[in-house]
Amino acid sequence: MSEGCCPEVPCGCQQWMESFCDFETVTHTYCGTETTFEKCKSYPMQTELVRPDAGIHQQDRMFFVSRQEQDVESAPGAVIETADGEHWQVYAAEYLQAFCVWKLWGRNVATCFSLTNRLDIWDATGCESDCQSVKMQRVGTVRGKILPVAGQRSGTRNSDDMRVRWQCSVERWTVGPYPLAHHRISSSQGMFRVVSFQDGGPYVPFTMVLELMDV
């Protein structure tokens, strides 16, 4: 860089902002601060960069956002939300000073773990076992899947009924920090109550053990 060239802003920053005609708008959230970038570039992960042993997967995506547009910090733990509502967890970040650009590696948990079904979350405060006398309120929607994982014959000796336990995996829990006793989850399979949950961190599904309700 020659002396006197771009004295306050490194050469390349403004050029990067003007070099593309296919920018997308994303929301970047880090440490509780939500910022909208209207000039974001993103690319699928290149095959030659995929290294499962290092935690870099084919379904991951790379995002580039400019501090020339929004002067914010970024780091692993940030979340990028695209215009179609997908959430990408940032697991690596590099600042390209010559272009004032953050290069961010992101993972979409729903895509990576095939969490493709729409699941509704309900508030059933005051609901009895049959929930006939209480009108539940839908309080959220997540992407996930529900599968039967265990079964045991009911206590009656001659009964042919099975008590089934189900496992629910979602990309993240969206109603507070974790499920509460009054929360219910519904899908095309029915209405479920949450028996237990496990949060393994932002890069793997949030999992719950469910029990199918008689509604």
Salt bridges, closest charged atoms under 4 A:
ASP22 OD1 - LYS41 NZ 2.75
ASP60 OD2 - ARG107 NH2 2.83
ASP71 OD1 - ARG67 NH2 2.57
GLU73 OE2 - ARG67 NH2 3.31
GLU81 OE1 - HIS87 NE2 3.69
GLU86 OE2 - ARG143 NH1 3.87
ASP120 OD1 - ARG118 NE 3.15
ASP120 OD2 - ARG138 NH1 3.45
ASP123 OD1 - HIS182 ND1 3.21
GLU211 OE2 - ARG163 NH2 3.73
GLU211 OE1 - ARG193 NH1 3.14
